[in-house]
Amino acid sequence: VVVVDQREFTIGDRNLALDGLERKSEHGIRPTQSIRIRDVQEVDDLARLATHGVTPPYVAFGPATLEPRKGIPTLLAAFARVAPRHPDLRLALVGGDGWGVSEVRDAIAASGVATHVVRTGYVDHDVVPALYRRSAAVAYPTLEEGFGLPALEALAAGAPLVTTTGSAPEEIVGRAALTVPPGDDDALAAALRTLIEDASRSAALRSAG
């Protein structure tokens, strides 16, 4: 077991975590396969995303299994508060179905913004860096998490991220992301607005990752 002091957890530590993690991620690939170069804007990013129905501007969730413990109903409620001010904004839910996915489907249907939600299903590992790089924000509002690989990957790609307090991702992100209480859709909506509307704060978080 490795215990890391949050105050000393730097981008070098995050890179070591990516390189040394010996398990597969929730979307079926080794973490070292997913994020390699964070600052290079691939010319085919948009084409890769378009094959999955994703076009900027969007908020990204995942890649991770779609299940209630990931906080997706909370994310949908928060997104519904943000979307009216940003009619072109989409929410990309990236990952395969998980336990209790019917609750996620019901939450999408009841959100009032179902037409703004894109479910991509599984995506190949070469799409993941583009997903993070081109996002207006990455949201990982998990309620229960063992490690939180998507949060680590998002930071490695330089994406502006919001995740939850009291979680494994909070220990990983340190000061490089916004954090909100789990299950608090009002706080999550406020954080999303900050990442989407405050260009200087978003740029600072991209650099901090």
Secondary structure, DSSP 4 states (H G I P E B T S, - for coil): -----GGG--HHHHHHHHHH--S--TTSS-HHHH---SS---TTHHHHHHTTT--SSEEEE-SS-B-GGGTHHHHHHHHHHHGGG-TT-EEEEEB-B-TTHHHHHHHHHHSS-GGGEEEEES--GGGHHHHHHT-SEEEE--SS-SS-HHHHHHHHTT--EEEETTSHHHHHHTTSSEEE-TT-HHHHHHHHHHHHH-HHHHHHHHHH-
